[in-house]
């Protein structure tokens, strides 16, 4: 039995949305490997992956369900708390 999922990754200049059919018992990590997105985006590494499913942060061993969308997050450029402090000082 299989399920259909999506993997989303966005950069300012490029957005990717990959649709995959994977085995029903797959984890987020297995889906990311199957998608080959790590080969297409060399800036992504296993060590740097922060992911979520529909905007809710999860771990790589999260089980997947039919229709899930795995989102690969980029690191923050600025600390939001520090940015607010700087704006408040102005």
Long-range contacts (C-beta under 8 A, 24 or more apart in sequence): 3-64, 3-65, 3-66, 3-67, 3-68, 4-66, 4-67, 5-31, 5-64, 5-66, 5-67, 5-68, 5-69, 5-70, 6-68, 6-69, 6-70, 7-31, 7-32, 7-35, 7-37, 7-69, 7-70, 7-72, 8-69, 8-70, 8-71, 8-72, 9-37, 9-41, 9-44, 9-71, 9-72, 10-74, 11-74, 16-40, 16-41, 22-64, 25-63, 26-63, 26-64, 27-60, 27-61, 27-62, 27-63, 27-64, 28-53, 28-58, 28-59, 28-60, 28-61, 28-62, 28-64, 28-70, 29-60, 29-61, 31-64, 31-70, 32-60, 32-70, 32-72, 37-72, 44-72, 48-75, 50-75
